[in-house]
Amino acid sequence: PKVTKLQVIIDLLKRDEGATIKEMMEKTGWQRHSLHGAMAGGLKKKGYKIASTKENGGDTVYRIA
């Protein structure tokens, strides 16, 4: 079966280390604003809650809460 880009994002966010926007951009080919829209809209509609934390390196890491 075909794996959708939204599923790729979900899989990245479910990892213990979570995912940065840069990682998600590399895996999906989407731009930053598209990823924010997918997290705010697509994942929310599926019932996922996204948590974000600022890591030491300055990158924001997103995870499924």
LUMSE-51906 format. One record per residue (C-alpha): residue number from 1; residue in one letter; y, x, z. Coordinates in nm, 3 decimals, always signed. Example, Ala and Ser with C-alpha at 12.3 -4.5 7.8 and 13.67 -1.06 7.14 Angstrom:
2
+-----+------+---------+---------+---------+
: pos : code :      py :      px :      pz :
+-----+------+---------+---------+---------+
:   1 :    A :  -0.450 :  +1.230 :  +0.780 :
:   2 :    S :  -0.106 :  +1.367 :  +0.714 :
+-----+------+---------+---------+---------+
# end
This chain:
65
+-----+------+---------+---------+---------+
: pos : code :      py :      px :      pz :
+-----+------+---------+---------+---------+
:   1 :    P :  +0.000 :  +0.000 :  +0.000 :
:   2 :    K :  +0.358 :  +0.104 :  -0.066 :
:   3 :    V :  +0.551 :  +0.239 :  +0.231 :
:   4 :    T :  +0.908 :  +0.108 :  +0.238 :
:   5 :    K :  +1.205 :  +0.321 :  +0.336 :
:   6 :    L :  +1.263 :  +0.089 :  +0.631 :
:   7 :    Q :  +0.910 :  +0.168 :  +0.750 :
:   8 :    V :  +0.981 :  +0.540 :  +0.712 :
:   9 :    I :  +1.286 :  +0.496 :  +0.938 :
:  10 :    I :  +1.081 :  +0.302 :  +1.194 :
:  11 :    D :  +0.815 :  +0.574 :  +1.199 :
:  12 :    L :  +1.079 :  +0.844 :  +1.252 :
:  13 :    L :  +1.247 :  +0.650 :  +1.532 :
:  14 :    K :  +0.915 :  +0.589 :  +1.710 :
:  15 :    R :  +0.852 :  +0.962 :  +1.751 :
:  16 :    D :  +0.904 :  +1.103 :  +2.100 :
:  17 :    E :  +1.180 :  +1.330 :  +1.970 :
:  18 :    G :  +1.343 :  +1.045 :  +1.776 :
:  19 :    A :  +1.542 :  +1.122 :  +1.461 :
:  20 :    T :  +1.889 :  +1.227 :  +1.359 :
:  21 :    I :  +2.085 :  +1.069 :  +1.076 :
:  22 :    K :  +2.036 :  +1.392 :  +0.880 :
:  23 :    E :  +1.656 :  +1.370 :  +0.914 :
:  24 :    M :  +1.656 :  +1.006 :  +0.807 :
:  25 :    M :  +1.881 :  +1.087 :  +0.510 :
:  26 :    E :  +1.641 :  +1.361 :  +0.396 :
:  27 :    K :  +1.333 :  +1.139 :  +0.426 :
:  28 :    T :  +1.477 :  +0.827 :  +0.261 :
:  29 :    G :  +1.743 :  +0.959 :  +0.023 :
:  30 :    W :  +1.985 :  +0.706 :  +0.170 :
:  31 :    Q :  +2.345 :  +0.780 :  +0.263 :
:  32 :    R :  +2.477 :  +0.767 :  +0.617 :
:  33 :    H :  +2.635 :  +0.421 :  +0.584 :
:  34 :    S :  +2.311 :  +0.277 :  +0.441 :
:  35 :    L :  +2.112 :  +0.408 :  +0.737 :
:  36 :    H :  +2.360 :  +0.265 :  +0.986 :
:  37 :    G :  +2.335 :  -0.070 :  +0.808 :
:  38 :    A :  +1.957 :  -0.059 :  +0.812 :
:  39 :    M :  +1.950 :  +0.018 :  +1.182 :
:  40 :    A :  +2.212 :  -0.243 :  +1.268 :
:  41 :    G :  +2.076 :  -0.513 :  +1.039 :
:  42 :    G :  +1.721 :  -0.460 :  +0.914 :
:  43 :    L :  +1.571 :  -0.321 :  +1.231 :
:  44 :    K :  +1.756 :  -0.565 :  +1.454 :
:  45 :    K :  +1.617 :  -0.857 :  +1.252 :
:  46 :    K :  +1.267 :  -0.718 :  +1.306 :
:  47 :    G :  +1.329 :  -0.718 :  +1.683 :
:  48 :    Y :  +1.378 :  -0.345 :  +1.735 :
:  49 :    K :  +1.641 :  -0.210 :  +1.972 :
:  50 :    I :  +1.785 :  +0.130 :  +1.888 :
:  51 :    A :  +1.900 :  +0.373 :  +2.155 :
:  52 :    S :  +2.113 :  +0.677 :  +2.078 :
:  53 :    T :  +2.179 :  +0.990 :  +2.279 :
:  54 :    K :  +2.399 :  +1.290 :  +2.216 :
:  55 :    E :  +2.188 :  +1.606 :  +2.227 :
:  56 :    N :  +2.299 :  +1.956 :  +2.329 :
:  57 :    G :  +2.343 :  +2.066 :  +1.967 :
:  58 :    G :  +2.596 :  +1.789 :  +1.916 :
:  59 :    D :  +2.370 :  +1.572 :  +1.699 :
:  60 :    T :  +2.311 :  +1.209 :  +1.790 :
:  61 :    V :  +1.941 :  +1.131 :  +1.820 :
:  62 :    Y :  +1.824 :  +0.775 :  +1.763 :
:  63 :    R :  +1.506 :  +0.623 :  +1.905 :
:  64 :    I :  +1.346 :  +0.284 :  +1.927 :
:  65 :    A :  +1.413 :  +0.167 :  +2.281 :
+-----+------+---------+---------+---------+
# end
